[in-house]
Protein backbone atom coordinates (compact mmCIF):
# COMPACT_ATOMS: atom_id res chain seq x y z
CA UNK A 1 0.00 0.00 0.00
CA UNK A 2 1.36 3.41 -0.99
CA UNK A 3 0.42 6.73 0.55
CA UNK A 4 1.73 10.06 -0.74
CA UNK A 5 2.04 12.59 2.06
CA UNK A 6 1.99 16.14 0.72
CA UNK A 7 3.77 19.09 2.25
CA UNK A 8 3.11 22.75 1.66
CA UNK A 9 5.46 23.38 -1.25
CA UNK A 10 3.76 24.84 -4.32
CA UNK A 11 6.41 23.00 -6.37
CA UNK A 12 5.19 19.50 -5.47
CA UNK A 13 2.72 19.23 -8.40
CA UNK A 14 5.03 21.10 -10.79
CA UNK A 15 8.10 18.94 -10.11
CA UNK A 16 6.03 15.84 -9.37
CA UNK A 17 7.11 14.90 -5.85
CA UNK A 18 5.64 14.33 -2.41
CA UNK A 19 7.07 15.58 0.88
CA UNK A 20 7.03 11.92 1.90
CA UNK A 21 5.85 8.55 0.67
CA UNK A 22 4.75 5.72 2.90
CA UNK A 23 5.02 2.27 1.31
CA UNK A 24 3.96 -0.44 3.74
CA UNK A 25 5.95 0.10 6.93
CA UNK A 26 8.56 2.29 5.20
CA UNK A 27 8.47 6.08 5.02
CA UNK A 28 10.72 8.08 2.71
CA UNK A 29 11.01 11.81 3.37
CA UNK A 30 12.21 13.98 0.50
CA UNK A 31 15.12 16.33 0.94
CA UNK A 32 13.88 18.85 3.50
CA UNK A 33 15.24 22.35 3.82
CA UNK A 34 14.88 24.71 6.78
CA UNK A 35 11.73 26.42 5.52
CA UNK A 36 10.92 29.29 7.86
CA UNK A 37 14.46 29.42 9.23
CA UNK A 38 16.17 30.68 6.09
CA UNK A 39 17.96 33.55 7.80
CA UNK A 40 18.97 31.67 10.98
CA UNK A 41 22.25 29.94 11.78
CA UNK A 42 22.96 26.34 10.75
CA UNK A 43 22.00 24.93 14.16
CA UNK A 44 18.55 26.57 14.02
CA UNK A 45 18.17 25.47 10.40
CA UNK A 46 18.97 21.88 11.34
CA UNK A 47 16.49 21.93 14.23
CA UNK A 48 13.82 23.33 11.90
CA UNK A 49 14.39 20.53 9.41
CA UNK A 50 13.98 17.88 12.10
CA UNK A 51 10.85 19.63 13.37
CA UNK A 52 9.36 19.48 9.87
CA UNK A 53 10.44 15.83 9.51
CA UNK A 54 8.94 14.88 12.89
CA UNK A 55 5.61 16.42 11.86
CA UNK A 56 5.62 14.50 8.58
CA UNK A 57 6.50 11.24 10.33
CA UNK A 58 3.66 11.80 12.79
CA UNK A 59 1.23 12.32 9.91
CA UNK A 60 2.45 8.99 8.50
CA UNK A 61 1.90 7.24 11.84
CA UNK A 62 5.56 7.16 12.79
CA UNK A 63 8.18 9.13 14.72
CA UNK A 64 11.88 9.98 14.74
CA UNK A 65 12.49 6.78 16.71
CA UNK A 66 11.67 4.80 13.53
CA UNK A 67 14.32 6.55 11.41
CA UNK A 68 16.81 4.09 9.91
CA UNK A 69 18.71 6.36 7.47
CA UNK A 70 19.57 10.04 7.16
CA UNK A 71 21.38 11.93 4.42
CA UNK A 72 22.66 15.40 5.28
CA UNK A 73 23.74 17.87 2.62
CA UNK A 74 25.87 20.79 3.82
CA UNK A 75 26.99 23.83 1.88
CA UNK A 76 29.86 24.56 4.31
CA UNK A 77 32.15 21.74 5.44
CA UNK A 78 32.84 23.54 8.72
CA UNK A 79 29.18 23.08 9.73
CA UNK A 80 29.54 19.31 10.08
CA UNK A 81 30.09 19.36 13.85
CA UNK A 82 27.08 21.57 14.56
CA UNK A 83 24.76 19.57 12.30
CA UNK A 84 26.22 16.34 13.68
CA UNK A 85 25.63 17.45 17.27
CA UNK A 86 21.94 18.19 16.62
CA UNK A 87 21.62 14.86 14.78
CA UNK A 88 23.26 13.14 17.75
CA UNK A 89 20.88 14.74 20.25
CA UNK A 90 17.88 13.38 18.36
CA UNK A 91 19.29 10.01 17.37
CA UNK A 92 21.65 9.14 20.25
CA UNK A 93 19.75 5.92 20.98
CA UNK A 94 18.24 5.29 17.52
CA UNK A 95 21.58 5.52 15.66
CA UNK A 96 20.38 5.40 12.03
CA UNK A 97 22.76 4.83 9.16
CA UNK A 98 23.86 8.33 8.20
CA UNK A 99 25.67 10.12 5.40
CA UNK A 100 26.92 13.70 5.41
CA UNK A 101 28.20 15.33 2.24
CA UNK A 102 29.22 18.82 1.20
CA UNK A 103 27.54 20.28 -1.88
CA UNK A 104 28.17 23.50 -3.76
CA UNK A 105 24.72 25.01 -3.16
CA UNK A 106 21.15 24.06 -2.31
CA UNK A 107 18.05 25.35 -4.11
CA UNK A 108 17.71 28.25 -1.68
CA UNK A 109 21.16 29.88 -1.38
CA UNK A 110 20.40 30.84 2.26
CA UNK A 111 20.07 27.18 3.26
CA UNK A 112 23.22 25.69 4.77
CA UNK A 113 21.71 22.22 5.24
CA UNK A 114 19.10 19.92 3.71
CA UNK A 115 18.25 16.46 5.06
CA UNK A 116 16.53 13.32 3.75
CA UNK A 117 15.20 10.64 6.11
CA UNK A 118 13.97 7.07 5.74
CA UNK A 119 11.99 5.36 8.50
CA UNK A 120 10.72 1.84 9.02
CA UNK A 121 7.89 1.31 11.44
CA UNK A 122 8.44 -1.88 13.39
CA UNK A 123 5.57 -4.32 13.14
CA UNK A 124 7.35 -6.80 15.39
CA UNK A 125 10.27 -6.34 17.76
CA UNK A 126 13.72 -7.12 16.41
CA UNK A 127 15.11 -10.25 18.00
CA UNK A 128 18.07 -9.66 20.34
CA UNK A 129 20.24 -11.93 18.17
CA UNK A 130 19.73 -9.57 15.18
CA UNK A 131 20.96 -6.48 17.05
CA UNK A 132 24.61 -5.55 16.86
CA UNK A 133 25.35 -7.68 13.80
Secondary structure, 3 states (H helix, E strand, C coil): CEEEECCCCCCHHHHHCCCEEEECCEEEEEEEECCCCCCCCHHHHHHHHHHHHHHHHHHCCCCHHHEEEEEEEECCHHHHHHHHHHHHHHHCCCCCEEEEEECCCCCCCCCCEEEEEEEECCCCCCCHHHCCC
